[in-house]
Amino acid sequence: MFRNGLLLRMFSQQRSILRRFYCVTGREIQPADGTPSSYFGLLKSATDAKEVLEFLPTISRTKQDRHVYTLPALKTLFELQKNGKSTLRSDQILKHPRFAELCQNVRFESRTFLMNDITECLKILTYLGVHTNSEIITVLLQLIRHQINDVTLDHIVFLSFILKKLDRTPLVEALQIALPMLLQIQIGYKLDHENVQQLVDLLEFVSQHKVNDRTVMNIVSALTLHGTNLSPEQATNALKALASFHNFLPQYGKLLQNVFAVLERDLDELPFKMLDYVLKRVLEKNLEHYPMFYHEPFLKRCAQYAVDHDIGLLNALYLLKKLNKISFLHIPLLDYIAAHAGKLSIVPTSGIITIVAGFSNANYRPPGWETIREEIARNSTITTGSIPWIRYNLELLSLDIFNPQLLAHWLNPQALEANMARNVLVDYLQLTELGQTLRLLYGGQYQGAYPAKHFVEKSVMLMLQNNDHPLLKPLEFAFGGEEYVSTQVVTEQGHVLDHVIAFDADGNPVKQCVPSVEGAGIRLEDVRQQANKLVAVLFLPKSCYAINVNRLRGRFALHVKTIQALGIPTATVSPVIWANLPESERIPFLQREVRDALQQTT
């Protein structure tokens, strides 16, 4: 009895409290006094987007009342939805009958909105998924068009972002065309040279839109004057913008260097995802055409970030994959990945390929390599049709990982013919290298099929088309004349050796009187005489070397081993070293390299 009385008193108190705030009129719950101010108070305390809609005053309120609650209601709805404080999904909000009333109120009031209010409404409605062709979106876009002179530089950036999210309509496209033109008009007198964030935002905008060079230079110059006084986030966004320019003018160079300096200094402040994304954008540039984007200290800091922040194996592989793209070596990163080798069984196929490429590119074996090698070998059988399988097999062999099951799959004659049908020229060259490696270095272990002869002949034909031999004249000068240097010497296995020099037993160059057959080169068998010792000289492209260390990548070092397996010591010349040698040192350099190679046979 006592308990029942207590419950009755509690319910009575609750009803009393509720009466102070609400009255029930039919199906609609309204603030008791019916004033917008009481609804405004409810908005401040709302904990669910549902409340905002269900307690919305009716559309019959006066214009003055609508002005008070319309925008606050929409903004509160947005904040609650964005923060996950809603029992309604966005599509349920759009179907709610009170949301339609709210949009109608917004439409009624929109003619009194300032540009900030219009853009704010457009942002919220777009976020909620209101269709581009809806009446409310159309009204807001028309208002922007009519009030285009009120659009500021900040509005231009913001509107560009919103318009990208809308469907393509004539009105949307017209505004997208107008915004860059408006920027060009305003940039000279509205640009705030002290507002770094605005300058960065505008740089991003002009990198994605067609504007004149003068407009871009106004922004670039203003931002350059701030030196390295940028936050790491601002530097990241500026770098992404600079990487987006197809026409990178020399005048942008100083800003690019400033941005790299900021990131080199403050990279640790960035989250990994931001670092990973900006690195991707930078390395998407063709560094042959845009060498200014190769900044070695920045790349080193990115690689070291993985170690210092212990980002985990998968994230480290995301990073390594990007660095592999340009053959950038960072030994601590490889050591970090090696330390996680026990987890390779959970790494996806692409991750295994990345690990193999990383260690092969570096031609590097970390401490405890045998254990790591066994773990890689255990997970190396990848037969997915989309992988770069020839290169992958060469890289495995460069790490002395011999997988007969994998080779049997890829070199099956029927499968090979099907895979080579796409007729990619580099495939012929790499396939010939794979055959050479198996014949000359793994002949005792490999029992499977070899690439057909016509593939090798196609590879030789392609290599003989190279008429660029920068070492020919210097070698002739260094070793006695043109009769002493044979060029484009072809082996039975399909090698095409840039140059071959013969020496007698005393180490003196020997004349070679073997004429080349046009289109067929010189056969090694015609050059080789029992009493002579041969030395091959290869001028290897830059792509054969790591970009930041003058070290042959693993599969090209493997190629040199196949030549040496023929009993021909080989001297390799890096184009970077050659280009940096003073003219007076080039002949002595060649003589020294060839003599050092010759010593390998004595």
N, C-alpha and C positions, 0 to 999 in steps of 0.2 A: 504493500500500500504506500509506504514511504517512497519506494522507488518510483511508482507511477506518478505520484505527486511531484517528485523532482523532475521527471521528464516533461510533465505538463508545463511546469514553470520555465524550463529551458526553451521549449518550443514557443511559449508565449513571448519570451524575451527576444528570440530570433525574429518572430513576426513583427514585433515592435521596431526592431532595428531595420528590417527590410522596408517597412512602411515609410520610414524616414527618407529612403532613397528612391524607391520605385513604386509605381502604381501599375496594375495590370489592366490593359485596355484591349480586349479581344485577344488576338494572337501576338500582338506586338508589345514588347516590354520597353517602356520609356522611362527616362529620368522623371522623378515625381514632379518637379517644378516645370518640366518641359523646356528648359532654357538651354541654349547651346553651351553656356558656361559650365553647367553640370555635366554635359556630355564631354566637354573638353577635359574636365577633371577625371572622368572615367577613362579617357584615352591615356592619361598619364599613369594610371594604375593598372591598365589592361595587361593581362598575362597570356592572352590567347587571341589570335587574329579573329577567331569566331565572335568574341565579344564586340570587337569593333564593328562588325557587320550587323549583329543581332540587336545592338542598342542604338543603331544609326537613326537619328531623327528623320521623320518622314519628309518627302520631297515638297510637301505643302508649306514648309517653313518659308519665312520671308527671305528676300534676297540678302538682307543684312545678316540674318542668321546663317545662311548657307556659306557666306564668306568666312565666317568664324570657324566652322567645323569641317569644311570640305577638304582643304589641303592637309590640316592636321590628321584627319582620319586616314587619308591616303598614305601619308608618311608613316603613321603608326602601324598601319597594315603592312607596309613594306619592311619596317624594322623587325616586327615580330616574325614575319615569314622568313626573312633573311637569317635571323638568329635561331630558326627552328622552333619558335614558340607558337606553334599552331597545330590544332587538331585537324585542320583542313589542308589538303594539298592545293597547289596552285590551280590545277584544273577545276577543283571543287569550288575554290573562291570565284573563279570566272563564271561558274554556273549558278552561284548563289544569287537569288533575286535582289537582295539588298545591294550587291556589288553593282548590278546594272543601274540601280538608283544613284549610287555614289558616282558612277561614271557620268550619269546625266547631270548631276549637280556640278561636277567638274566642267562639263561642257557649258552649262549655264554661266559659270563664273569665269571661264577661261579668257573672256574678252578683257577682263580686268587684270589678268596675270601679267607680271613682269617677266622678262626673258628667263630669269633664274627659276621662276615658278613653272614656266612652260617646260623647260628642259628637265626639271625635277619630276614633273608628272610623266613626261615621256619616258624617263629612265625607269620609274616605278612600274608603269603599265607594260613596258617592254619586258621587264624582269618577270612579271607575273604571267607573261605569255599572251597578252591581248593581241589579236591579229592585226597586221598592218592595215588591212582594208576596213577595219572597224571604224565606226563614225567618230569615236573619241580620238583615235590616233590620227585620223585624217584631219580633224579640226585642229589638233595641236600642230601638225606639220604645216597646215595652211597659215596658222598664226605666225610660225617662224618665218615662212616665206614673206608674209606681209610686213613683219617687223625685222627684216634682215639687217637693217641699219643699226639695230640695237644689239646685234650679235657681237660679242667681244672675242678677243683671241682665245681666252679660256673656253668660251662657249664653242668656238670652232673645233677645238680638240675634242671636247666632250661630245658634241653632236656627231662628229665623225665616228666616234666609237659606237654611239647608239644606232646610227643609220646602218652600220654594217650588220647589225643584228636583225634589221627589218627586211622583209621581202622586197624584191625589186619591183617598184611601181614607178610610173612617170614622175610622181611628186618626189619620191625618195631619190631617184636618179638626178632630178633637177637640183635638189639641195646638195647632193654629193658633188655635182659640178660647180655649184656656186661657192662652196666653202673655200676651196683653194684660191679661187679668184678673189674672194673677200679678204683672205689672208694677205695676198699680194698687195691689196689696196691699203690695208691697215698696218702692215708690218713697219713701215717707216716712221709712224708717229704714235703707235700704241704699244710697241714692244717695250717691256720693262726689263732693262738691261741688268738690273740687280736681282731679279727674281729667277734664281737658278732652276727651280722646279718648272716654271713656265717655259724657260728656254729649252729644257730637256724634253718637255712634252711637245713643244713646237718642232723640235728636231725630229722626233719620232713621226710627227704628222707629215712634214715635208719629205721624209724619206719614203713615204708610202703614197704620196700624191705628186702629180706633175705641177711643179711651180717653176718660176724662172730662177736662174742662177743667183740673181741679186738677192732674192728673198732668202735663199738658203744661206748665202754668205753673211747676211745680216745676223742670222741666228747663230751660225758657226762662229763668227767673229766675237759676238757678245759672250758666248759660252767659253770660248778659248781664253778670253781675258780673265776668267775666274780661276785659271790655272788648275791646280789639283784640289781646289776647295769644293769638292763634290762629295756627297755621301756615296758609299759603295753601291747603293740601289740606283742612285742617279747615274753613276758611272756605268753600271750594267745596262741601263736603258739607253744611254747615249751610245754605248758600243754596239748594241743591237741595231740602233738607228743607222749608225755609220756603216755597218755591215750590209745594210739594205740598199745603199746607193749603188746603182749600176755604173754611174759615171763618177768615180772618186777623184776629185780634183786635188792637186798638190796642196792647195790652201787648207784642206781639211786635215792635213798630216799632223799639225801641232796639236789639235784637239784630240786626235786619236792617240798620240803619245801621252797626253795628259790623262786620258781615260785609263790607258794601260797602267800608268804610274799609280793611279788611285787604287785600282784593283790589285796590283802587286802589293801595295801597302796594306789594304784593308780587306783582303779577300776572306779572311777568317770570319768576318762579320756577316757574310752572306750564308743563307741556307743552301744546302747542296743542290736542290732542284734549280735554284736560280743560277748557280754557277754552271751546272750541267747544261742548262739551256743556252746561256750566253756562249759557252765554249762551242756548242753545236753550231750556233750561228756564225761564229768566227771561222770555224774549220770547214764550213760549207763554201767559203770563198775559195776560188781557185788561186792558190798562192803563187802560181806562175804568173798570173795576170795581175794579182793584187798582193805583191810581196810585202807591202806595208802592214798587212794583217798578221804577218809572222812576227810575234814578239816572244822571244825565247824565255825571258824572265817570267812573263805571265803564264806561259804554258807549264813551266817548272813549278810555279806556285799552285796551279790547278792540280797537278799530279801529287805534289806534296800534301795538299789539302786532304786527300784521301787517307794518307798515312796518319797525319796529325789528328784528324777528327775520327779516325777509326770508323769509316762509313760502311763497312761490311763488304763482303765479297761481291755481291751482285752490283752494288753501286760502283765499286771499284772497276768492275768489268765494263759498265756503261762508260766510264771515263777512259779506260784503256782502249775501247773500241774506237773512240774519237781520235785518240792519239795515234793509233795504228794507221788511221786513214792517211796521215802525212808522215808516217814512220818516225815519230818522235819518241825517243828513248828516255825512260826515267827508271833507273835501276831500283830505287827504294819502293816504287809502286809495284814493280815485278816481285820484289821480295815480299811485299805485303800480301800480294795475291798468292804467292807460293806458300806463305804461312797458313793460308786457308785451303790448301789443296785437299785436305781431308773431306771437304764439303762438295767436291766436284760432282758427286752423284746427283745432287739436287740442282745443278746448274743446267739451264736449258741448252739446246743444241747451239744456238748462236753464241752462248757464253764459252763453250768449249772451243769453238772456232776462234773466238777473240783471244783466249788464253794461248792457243797454239801460235796464232799470228804474232802476239806480243813477244813471246820468248824467241820465236824465229827471227822476227825483225831485229831484235837486240842481239841475236846470236849469243845468247847468255844462258848459263846454267847456274842457278842460285845454289847456296849451300843445301845439302840434302837432296841434290838433284835426282838421284836414282829413285828415291821414294816418290818424288813428285812426278818423274817421268813415268813410272809404273801406274800412277793414279790417272795421268792423262791418257796413257795407252789404254787403260781399262774402259775409259769413257769415250774413246776416239772413233768408234765405228758409227759414222753418220752417213746415211744414204739418202737423205732428203734431196730431192731433185733440184731444188732452187739454190743450193750452196755453190760457191766457187770451188768445185771439187778438185780440179787439177792443182790449183794453187794450194789448197788445203793439204792434199797429199804430198806435195813438194815440201811444204812447211813441216809436216810431220816427219818426213825423212831427214830434213835438215836438223831436227832435234833427235835423230837416230831412233825414231819411233817407227818400227816396221810392222804394218798391220796387213798381213796377207789377205784376210777376209775382206777388208775394205778395198784393197787393190783389185781383188778378183771381181768385186761387184762393179767397180767403175771401169775397169779395162776389159770387161766382157765385150767381145767384138761387136755383137749386135747392139748392146747398150751404148758402146762408144760411137758407133756410126750415128745412132739417134741423137746423142748429145752433141756431136760435132756438126750436126745438120744446120745449126744456127749460123755457122760460117763466121765466127768471130776470129779475127786474125790473131789476136794474142793467145787464143786457145791453141793454135797450131804450134806456136813457139813454146808455150809452157808444156804441152803434151810431149813435144820432142825432148825437152829437158827431163821430163819424168821418165821417158824411155831410156835416155842416156844414164840417168841415175840408177835405175834398176839393173841395166846391163853391166855397168862398169863398177858399181859399188855394192850391189846386192845380188850379183849373179849367182852366188852360191846358195842364197836363201830363197830367191824368188823363182817360183815354178809356173807362173801364170802366163797369160798372153801379153804380148808387147804391142804398142801402137803400130798399125799397118804402115807399110812403106810409103803409101801415097800421102799420109799425114806428114811424115818426115820430109818428103820431097817438097811439099808445099811450104813447110817452115824454112827450108834452105833457100827456096826461091824468094821468099819474103825478105830474108836477111841479106841476100845478095843485092837487093835493090838499094841498100844503103851505100851511098857514094860519099858520105861525109867521113873523112879520115884525117882528123887534125894532127895525128901523130906521125903520119907517113913521111912528110918532108923532114921533120926533126930527126926521125929514126934513120932516114937515109943519110943525113948529115953526120949523125953520131956514129954510124957503123960502116961507112965507106962508100955509100952511093946506092942508087936504086936497084942495082943487081944483087944487093945483099939483103933486101927486105921483100919478103913475099906477103902479099895482101889478099885478104879474103880466102883463107885456106880452109877447105872443106874436109871434114873427117867422115868416115863411113857411118858413124853414129849420128851425123847430122849437125855437128858443131860447125860454126863458121867463125874461124879465128881471125880477128882484125889483122894481126901481123904475126909473122913467124920469121925468126932470125936463126940461121945455122952457125954453129961454131965447130972448129976442129978440136982435136985432142989438146991443143995448147991454149985453147980459149980465144982463137982468132976468128973473126967473122969469115964466113965462106960465101962465095958468090953462088947465087941460085939462078940457073938458066932455064927455069920452068915457066913457059908462057901460060898465062891464064886463058881459059876458054870463055868467050863472051857468054855471060848468063849462067856459067857453071863454076866460076872461081878456079882455084888451084887445088888439086887433090893432095892431101897430106902425104899419101904414099909416094907421090912424085917428088916431094920436097925431102922426104926422109931418106937418108943414106946411112948405112950402118956405121960409118966412121964419124958421123956428125952428131952433135948434140943440138937439139932444138929448144928455143925459148919462145913461148907465145906472149904477145903483148896485147892486152885488152884495154880499150878505152871505154869504160862502162858508164852508162848514163847516170845522172844524179839520182834517179829513182832506185838505183841498186844500193844506195847508201842510206843510212839514217840521216835525217834532216839536220840533227843537232850534233852528231858525232860522226867523224870520218871512219865509219865502220861498215863493212859490207854486211848487208842483211843476210840472214841465214840461208835462204834458198839460192842466193847468188854466190855465196861462199861455197855452197854445195855444187853449183855449176862449175866453179873453178876446180873443185876436187875431181870432177869427172874428167876434166882436161888433163889434170895431173896424173889420173889413173891410166892415161894413154902413154905415160912416160914423158910428158912435156911440161917442164916447170913453167909457171905462168907469172907474169908481172902484170898487176892491175893498176891502172892509172885513174885516179878520181878527177873528174872535170873541174871540181871546185879547187883542188890543190893545183891542177895545171893552170887554171885561169889566174890564180893568185901568185904564181911564180914569176919573178922578174925574167925578162927575155934572156939575160945572161946566164941564168941558172937552169934553164930548161934542158939544154943538151947534157950537162953534167948529171942532172937528175935522172934522165932516161938511161944514161950509161950506168949509173949506180944501180937503178932498179933492175935492169936486165942482168947485170953482173951478179947481183945478189940472188936473182932467180937461178942463174946458171950454177951457182954454188950448191944448189939443192941436189944436183946430179953428181957431185964429186964426193 
